[in-house]
Amino acid sequence: MYNSISTILGAADLGRIVAVALLLVIILVALTFFLLMVKFFRLWLQARLSRADVKFSELIGMWLRRVDTRVIVLSKITAIQAGLTVTTRDLESHFLAGGRVPNVVRALIAANRANIDLTLKVATAIDLAGRDILDAVQTSVNPKVIDCPDPAKGRQTVDAVAQDGIQLKAKARVTVRANIERLIGGATEETIIARVGEGIVTTIGSAITYKGVLENPDKISKSVLAKGLDAGTAFEILSIDIADVDVGENVGAQLQAAQAEADMRRAKAEAEKRRAMAVAREQEMKALVVENEAKVPLAIADAFEKGNMGIMDFYRLRNISADTSMRESIAKPEKKKE
């Protein structure tokens, strides 16, 4: 009997422990729910009053997924108030992908006000590609001006040489408008600047004289515009205006002077080469004369032995040699005394 009473009391204690544990769990759950209510009630109420339709469970889910609930809710409220139709899931997925949700929403609103066909899918794709979609929409509505060349890169003018050798220094201002359809995969402003600079150089280089370019600088802009330089870029070129054209150096004269200097040096080198060859030939002939003169006594001795030459012939030869030496000494100019 004592054992049965102890068993009943033990079961009663265990039941009380379980009841207390369940009560604590319920209190903890209620406290957590209350804290979440306090944390998200203001955002939920703000979205509710703005007809943004953000559920409380969605706020808790975003909080668990570490999504900035304030950014998502305020962005959706802004879109709904502007008359756009967006879902919380789309905004949250773009945020988790690393996109800039407020920027995308503002771009959609600006495009809607300007009657530009821009969907949320295209806007998020452009934003995830690294492009500023809001700036693109603003540029599409309000075209911007690009300086060619870019002064920030260090060059102030585009330099080219006409066919008469005169250098011209030009500055251009390019008015462009963003093309939303080609914004994904389209070239940037640097490509526009490079193509316009190339067109200016080509146009000036094809001019017969620099005076024709100075008289009609609009020929440059017309020629460059006709090339369709905005193909494959994210912009549409509206106009190209030549801001300034200055006359530079006479490059043709400098090249001719350099060529003349090179020709003169080459001629000097050829003359020096011929002089060296002449000196070598002179030394060779002198050596040949000395060699032949050394053979004269041998030839005279051989002539004496064979009887082909007599003593009188020898003296006559000596007289001729002496007479030749005297004539050579008379013909040489006298050296001036210092």
C-alpha positions in Angstrom: 0.0 0.0 0.0 2.9 2.4 0.8 4.4 1.7 -2.6 1.2 2.4 -4.4 0.8 5.7 -2.6 4.4 6.7 -3.5 3.8 5.8 -7.1 0.6 8.0 -7.2 2.6 10.9 -5.6 5.5 10.4 -8.1 3.1 10.5 -11.0 1.4 13.6 -9.7 4.9 15.4 -9.4 5.8 14.3 -12.9 2.5 15.7 -14.2 3.1 19.0 -12.5 6.6 19.2 -14.0 5.3 18.6 -17.5 2.5 21.1 -17.0 5.0 23.7 -15.8 7.3 23.0 -18.8 4.4 23.4 -21.2 3.4 26.6 -19.5 6.9 27.9 -19.9 7.0 27.0 -23.6 3.7 28.7 -24.2 4.9 31.8 -22.3 8.1 31.8 -24.3 6.2 31.5 -27.6 3.8 34.2 -26.6 6.6 36.5 -25.6 8.5 35.9 -28.9 5.3 36.6 -30.8 4.7 39.7 -28.8 8.3 40.9 -29.4 7.9 40.2 -33.1 4.6 42.1 -33.1 6.3 45.1 -31.5 9.2 44.9 -34.0 7.1 44.6 -37.2 3.8 46.1 -36.2 4.7 49.6 -37.4 5.9 48.3 -40.8 2.9 46.0 -41.1 0.5 48.8 -40.2 2.2 51.2 -42.6 2.0 48.7 -45.5 -1.6 47.9 -44.6 -2.7 51.5 -44.6 -0.9 52.0 -47.9 -2.6 49.0 -49.5 0.8 47.4 -50.0 -0.5 44.0 -48.9 2.5 42.8 -46.9 1.6 39.9 -44.6 2.9 39.6 -41.1 4.2 36.1 -41.9 6.1 37.6 -44.8 7.8 40.0 -42.5 8.8 37.2 -40.2 10.1 35.1 -43.1 12.2 38.1 -44.4 13.6 38.6 -40.9 14.6 34.9 -40.7 16.2 35.1 -44.2 18.1 38.2 -43.1 16.4 40.5 -45.6 16.1 44.2 -44.8 12.4 44.3 -44.2 12.3 48.1 -44.0 13.8 48.4 -47.5 11.4 45.9 -49.0 8.3 47.4 -47.4 9.1 51.0 -48.1 10.0 50.1 -51.7 6.8 48.2 -52.2 4.8 51.1 -50.7 6.5 53.5 -53.1 5.7 51.3 -56.1 2.1 50.8 -55.1 1.5 54.5 -54.5 3.0 55.2 -57.9 0.5 52.8 -59.5 3.0 50.0 -60.2 2.2 46.3 -59.6 5.1 44.5 -57.8 5.1 41.6 -55.4 7.0 41.2 -52.2 8.6 38.0 -53.5 10.1 39.8 -56.5 11.6 42.5 -54.4 12.9 40.1 -51.8 14.5 37.8 -54.5 16.2 40.8 -56.1 17.5 41.9 -52.7 18.9 38.4 -52.0 20.6 38.4 -55.4 22.5 41.5 -54.4 20.5 44.1 -56.3 19.6 47.6 -55.3 15.8 47.5 -54.7 15.1 51.2 -54.1 17.1 52.1 -57.2 15.1 49.7 -59.3 11.7 50.9 -58.0 12.6 54.6 -58.6 13.7 53.7 -62.1 10.4 51.9 -62.8 8.5 54.9 -61.5 10.6 57.3 -63.7 10.1 55.1 -66.8 6.3 54.8 -66.1 6.1 58.6 -65.9 8.0 59.1 -69.1 6.0 56.4 -71.0 9.1 54.2 -71.4 8.4 50.5 -71.7 10.4 49.0 -68.8 9.4 45.9 -67.0 10.6 44.7 -63.5 12.4 41.8 -65.1 14.4 44.0 -67.4 15.1 46.5 -64.7 16.4 43.9 -62.2 18.6 42.3 -65.0 20.2 45.6 -65.8 20.7 46.4 -62.1 22.3 43.0 -61.5 24.6 43.5 -64.5 26.2 46.4 -62.7 24.5 49.2 -64.6 22.8 52.1 -62.9 19.2 51.6 -64.2 18.0 54.9 -62.6 20.7 56.9 -64.3 19.9 55.1 -67.6 16.3 56.0 -67.4 17.1 59.6 -66.5 19.6 59.7 -69.5 16.9 58.3 -71.7 14.5 61.1 -70.6 17.1 63.9 -70.4 20.0 63.3 -72.8 23.5 64.1 -71.5 26.5 65.5 -73.2 29.8 63.7 -73.4 33.1 65.5 -74.0 35.4 64.0 -76.7 38.1 63.5 -75.7 37.4 63.0 -72.0 39.4 65.6 -70.1 39.6 63.3 -67.1 41.8 60.9 -69.1 44.5 63.6 -69.6 43.9 64.6 -73.3 42.3 67.9 -74.1 42.0 67.6 -77.9 41.8 65.1 -80.7 44.9 65.7 -82.9 44.9 64.9 -86.6 46.9 65.9 -89.7 45.3 67.1 -93.0 46.8 66.0 -96.4 48.8 69.3 -96.6 50.7 68.4 -93.4 49.0 70.9 -91.1 48.0 69.6 -87.7 44.5 70.4 -86.4 43.3 70.0 -82.8 39.6 69.5 -82.3 37.2 69.2 -79.4 33.7 67.6 -79.8 30.6 67.4 -77.6 28.5 64.4 -78.2 24.8 64.4 -77.1 23.6 60.9 -76.3 20.4 59.2 -75.0 20.3 55.9 -73.2 18.8 53.0 -75.2 17.1 50.7 -72.6 16.8 47.8 -75.0 20.5 47.7 -75.7 21.6 48.5 -72.1 22.3 44.8 -71.4 25.5 43.9 -73.3 25.8 47.3 -74.9 29.1 49.3 -75.0 29.7 52.1 -72.6 30.6 55.8 -72.9 34.3 55.0 -73.5 33.4 53.2 -76.7 31.4 56.3 -77.9 34.3 58.6 -77.2 36.8 56.3 -78.9 34.6 55.9 -82.0 33.9 59.7 -82.3 37.7 60.4 -81.9 38.5 57.9 -84.6 35.9 59.5 -86.9 37.3 63.0 -86.3 40.9 61.8 -87.2 39.6 60.1 -90.3 37.7 63.1 -91.5 40.5 65.6 -90.9 43.0 63.2 -92.5 40.9 62.9 -95.7 40.8 66.7 -96.0 43.0 68.0 -98.8 43.8 71.2 -96.9 43.3 72.3 -93.4 41.6 75.5 -94.5 38.6 73.5 -95.7 38.2 72.1 -92.3 38.4 75.5 -90.6 35.9 77.0 -93.0 33.3 74.2 -92.5 33.8 72.3 -89.2 30.3 70.9 -89.5 31.7 68.6 -92.2 33.4 66.7 -89.4 30.1 66.2 -87.4 28.2 65.2 -90.5 30.8 62.7 -91.6 31.1 61.2 -88.2 27.3 60.9 -87.7 26.9 59.2 -91.1 29.2 56.3 -89.8 26.5 55.0 -87.4 28.9 55.0 -84.4 26.2 54.1 -81.9 25.8 50.6 -83.2 26.3 48.0 -80.5 26.3 50.6 -77.7 23.9 51.3 -74.9 23.4 54.8 -76.3 21.8 56.6 -79.2 23.8 59.5 -80.6 21.6 62.5 -81.1 24.2 65.0 -82.3 27.9 65.7 -82.6 29.0 69.3 -82.2 32.5 70.5 -82.9 33.3 72.8 -80.0 36.7 74.1 -81.1 39.3 73.6 -83.9 42.8 75.0 -83.5 45.7 74.9 -85.9 48.7 73.0 -84.5 52.2 72.4 -85.9 53.3 72.0 -89.5 53.9 68.3 -89.2 54.5 67.9 -92.9 57.4 70.4 -92.9 58.8 68.7 -89.8 58.7 65.3 -91.5 60.3 66.7 -94.7 63.1 68.3 -92.6 63.6 65.1 -90.8 63.7 63.2 -94.1 66.2 65.7 -95.5 68.4 65.3 -92.5 68.3 61.6 -92.8 69.1 61.8 -96.6 72.1 64.1 -95.8 73.4 61.7 -93.2 73.1 58.8 -95.6 74.9 60.8 -98.3 77.7 61.7 -95.9 78.0 58.0 -95.0 78.2 57.0 -98.7 80.8 59.8 -99.4 82.8 58.6 -96.4 82.6 55.1 -97.7 83.8 56.1 -101.1 86.6 58.2 -99.6 87.8 55.3 -97.5 87.7 53.1 -100.6 89.8 55.7 -102.6 92.3 55.9 -99.8 92.6 52.2 -99.7 93.0 52.0 -103.5 95.7 54.7 -103.3 97.6 52.8 -100.7 97.3 49.7 -102.8 98.6 51.5 -105.9 101.5 53.0 -103.9 102.4 49.5 -102.7 102.2 48.2 -106.2 104.5 51.0 -107.5 107.0 50.3 -104.7 106.9 46.6 -105.5 107.5 47.3 -109.3 110.2 49.8 -108.5 112.0 47.1 -106.4 112.0 44.9 -109.5 113.8 47.5 -111.7 117.4 46.9 -110.5 116.8 43.2 -111.0 115.6 43.7 -114.5 118.6 46.0 -115.3 121.0 43.4 -114.0 119.3 40.7 -116.0 119.5 42.9 -119.1 123.2 43.4 -118.6 123.8 39.7 -118.2 121.8 38.9 -121.4 123.5 41.7 -123.4 120.2 43.5 -124.0 121.5 46.7 -122.4 124.8 48.6 -122.5 126.5 51.0 -120.2 125.4 54.0 -122.2 121.8 52.8 -122.0 122.2 52.6 -118.2 123.6 56.2 -117.9 120.9 57.5 -120.2 118.3 55.8 -117.9 119.9 57.5 -114.9 119.8 60.9 -116.6 116.1 60.4 -117.3 115.4 59.4 -113.7 117.3 62.4 -112.4 115.5 64.7 -114.8 112.1 63.3 -113.7 113.0 63.8 -110.0 114.0 67.4 -110.6 110.8 68.1 -112.4 108.7 66.6 -109.6 110.5 68.7 -107.0 109.9 71.9 -109.0 106.2 71.0 -109.5 105.6 70.6 -105.7 104.5 73.8 -103.9 106.8 75.2 -101.2 105.7 74.7 -97.6 105.0 77.9 -95.7 107.2 78.5 -92.8 105.4 79.0 -89.5 
